[in-house]
Structure formats: C-alpha cells, structure tokens
Amino acid sequence: MSLNRSSLLLLVAVSLPLTPVIASAQSTDRSKLVNQIEELRNQIKQKEGQLLAVSDQDKAAYSEFLSQPDTGICRLMPREDFDGKLLVRGGGAYYSFTKKSSSYDSYPQIGLERNEFLTSFAGADYGYITDLGDVPIEALTAEYPAVRDLAAFTTPNAEPDARIEQRKSGQGLSVGNHVYKRGAGAAVGHSYVLRSVIYDNSDTLVAVRVVKQDDDGSLILLWRILNRFPSPQLLRGDTR
C-alpha cells in the first residue's frame, strides 16, 4: 500500500508542471485558428469583390455614358442563389446608387430576386418601378413621360400616409401609359425608371438599363441618378 501511494504521489508531482504547458499550447493553437480564420475572411472578401465587380471590357463598352455625371454600372446577383453564400449581406443582390455599394446594409434602392427587380425592403420605406422596354437610357430625361410621372409624386412624412403609399406600390398604380409597382420583371435590353423612398436616408429617382446577363444569372446594369429629392423624415404616429 505504501509503495502504491508513493507511486501515485510521484505521478501527480510529475504531471502538475505539465498542466500550464498543455493549456499554453491549446491557447496558442486557438490563437492560430483565429488568425487563420481572419486570413480566410480577407481572402473571401477579395474573391467576392472580384465576383461582384463589372469587367473592364463592360466598363469600356459604355465609357462614354459612364463619363457623364451621376452615372454608373453595377452587377446584381440573383438573391435566391447567392444570399447566405457570400459574406456581403444580401449576397450581392442589392445595390445602392447613392452609396455605390452592393451591401443590403447600405440602404439599397434596387434588388434582384427570381428575375424581378424590387425597390423597397424595410420599415415604412417604399418604391415604384416601371418597365419601359427597349428605350435607350440616354432618352430617359426629365421630359420623358414616365420620369415626369415619378418626379411628380409627393413623398409623405406621416407614417400612416407612408403606409398607404406602401400598399399602393404593392398593388400597382396606373399613371398615363405605365403601371408603377414595387417590382418589375427583369429583362436584358430593357430600361426602367424607379423612385425609391428610404425614410431618414434618401429619396431618389433613377434610370436603369439591363445591358447583359452572365452565366451565373447576374445582371449588369447601367444607371443614372435623375434626381435627388430632400431626404424624407418619417413622423411616426398619426401626425396629420
């Protein structure tokens, strides 16, 4: 019994100094894992940037248009295929013309889902868009009827009125020869005009033309901001 007890005490004495070493090794391994994860995230962000970017060839093809003020070119990914696969929120299916960002967190004015463009996404925000068919984007000036119609809309500040506009955008509103709704089917070679109202952020009138669709289903859009209205402030409750 005495020998067994002595052996046990010796084993404990030998093991104790090893405990901090093992803990230190585990800590070092976890630190390496954190660094490796951060490196992988940076690599993924770089790859995502390449995935969402418009090719130099496409930019060159529209260089004359893009040299004008308030114009740009962007890519929209189909949300049903890429949301959750990319680090960028929304999977690159959204775009903010005012912030030139593909993140849902950047208050986007347009989104792409199941071959449809959408224009409003949260809270009391709302928007209208209409498909103009094969009309050159250069023709969409302040005098164009559909542009003039959307420019004439008055943005309400009271929340109850904003909710009414929201419902109208879902049901569709006929003005002149066009129907304005929250969404419109996306088609290559077609141009669109949209009005996006994002409370406490922006109220923007934009012309868009779909110039290309790539093999992954993403669309290349030319765009021009036609008007920036004063940023609407939402007055919550019935303040009319």
N, C-alpha and C positions, 0 to 999 in steps of 0.2 A: 504493500500500500504506500509506504514511504517513497519507494522508487517511482511509482506511477505519479504520485503527487509532485515530486521533484521534476519529472519529465514534463508534466503539464505546465508547471510554473515557468520552466525554461522555454517552452514553446510560445507561451504568452509573451514572455520577455523579448523573444526574438521577433515576434510578429508586430508588436506595438510600434517600433520605429518605422515599419513599412507602411503603416496606415496613412500618414501625411503624404508619403511619396505617391501612393496609389491615387489619393484624392487630387494631388497636384497634376498627375498625369491625365486624369479624367478632365480636370479643369482646362488643361492645355488642349486636349482633343476637342472639347466643346468650343473653345475659342477659335480653333482652326475651322471647325464646321461653320461658325458664324461668318468668318471671313470668306470661306468658300461660297456660302450662300449669297453674300453680298456681291462677290465677283460674278456669280452666275446671273444675278439680277441685272447687273450692269451690262453683261453680255446680251441678255434677253432684251433689255431696253434698246440697245444698239440695233439688234436684229428687228425689233418692232419698228424702229424709226425707218429702217430700210423698207420694211413691208408696207408701211403707210405712205411712204414718200411717192411723189409723182416722178416718173423717169425724166431724165434730161431731154430725151427725144420729144416727149409730150410737151414739155415746157417750151422747147424750141419751136414746135409746130404752131404755138399760139403766142409767140414772143411779142408780136405787135400789139395784140389785145392786152397782154399782161404788162406792157409798158405804160398803160394808162392808169390813172389814179383809181383807188378803191376797187381794184380787180384782183383776182387770184385764181388759183387752180388747186384742187384738193382731191383726195380719194376717200370714198366711203366704203367700208367693208359691210357685207350683209350681217346684221346682228345675230340672226339665228345660227350662223356658222362660226362666229368669232367671239361673241360675248362670253367671257369666262376663260377663253384660251389665251388672251393677251393680258399683260399687266395693266395697260391703259384701260380705265373704266369705260365700259360700253363696247370694248373690242374694236374700236376704231370705226364704229357705225354712226358716229355723231360728228358734227363739225360746227364750230363757232366762227362765223365770218368776221365778227368784231375782234375776237381774240386769236384767230388763226390757229385754233387748237382742235385736235381730234378727241379730246377727253370729254366725257359726259360732265365732269366737274367744272368745265369752262363755260357753262351756260350756252349750250349749242342751240342754233336756230333751225337745224335740219338733222334728220336721222334717216337711216335706211333699214327697213325690215320687211322681209318677204316681198321684195320687188315693189315696195311702196315707200314714198317719201312721207315723213311725218314732220310736224312743225311745232308741237308743244308737248311738254314732258312732265311738268311737276306743278303742284300747287294750283294757284289761280291763273297761271300762265296759259296763253292760248295763241293760236296762229291760223292763218289762212294760206292756202297754196292752190294754184290752178295750173293745169297743163295747157300750154299754148300751141303744142305741136311743133312742127319743123319751122320755127321762126328764128332767124339769126339773133344772137344775144345783143349784137350791136343795135338792133332795131328797138330794143326794149328801153326806151327813154321815158321821160316824164309825160310825153304826149301820147304814148301808147295806151289804148283804152283800158286794158287790164291793170296796167301800172297806175293809171289815173284813178281807177276804182279803188284799189287798195290804199293808195295815198290819201284818199278822202275819208277813210274810216277814222272815227274818233275813238281814242283809247280811254275807257272809263277808269277812274281811280277807286271808286267804291267797290268793295268786294262783291256785293250782290250783283252789280252790273257786270263785273268781270266774269262771274259765273254764268251769266246769261250769254255773254259772248262765247264762252267756252262751249256751251250747249249748241249755239248756232254753228260753231266751227265743226262740231261733230256731225250735225245733221246736214250741213251744206247750205250755202247762201247763194242765190242766183242774182247776179247783177249784170245787166246787159247781155252779152253773148257768152258769159262764162259762169261757171259754178265754182265757188270758193269753199274749200273744206279744210279740215285739219290734215288730211292726207291726200295723196295723188299717186297714181301708178307711175313707176319709174321706167323710162324708155330711152334708149340710146337715140340721139338725133333730135330729141325734144327739148324745148325750152320751157322754163317755168318762172313764175313770179310769186314771191311769198312775202308775207308780212308776219313777223314773229314778235310777240309781246312777252317780254320776260320782266315781271314786276321787280322794281328796285334794282334793275340792271340795264335793260335796253329795249328799244322799240325800233325794229329795223326792217326796211323794205329792200329786198334782194332779187336780182335776176339770176337765174341758174340755167346752164345748158349741159346736158349729158353728152359728152363727146366720145366716150369709149367705155367698154366693159372688158375687164381682163378675165383670164381663165378661172380665177378664184371667186368670180362673181362680183368683185369690187367694181365700183363705178368711178370714172374720172369726170369731175365737174369743173366747168368754167363758171366763175361767178363775178358779179359786180354789185356792190352796195349802191343802191339808187337813192336812198335817203336814210338819215339817222334822225329819228324823232326824239324829243326830250324823253329822258328816262322816266317811265311812269312809276309813281309811288302808290302802293296798294294801301287803301284805307280800310282796315278790317272792321267788320260790323256794319250795320245799316247806318251810313253817314250821309245818305242823300237828303 
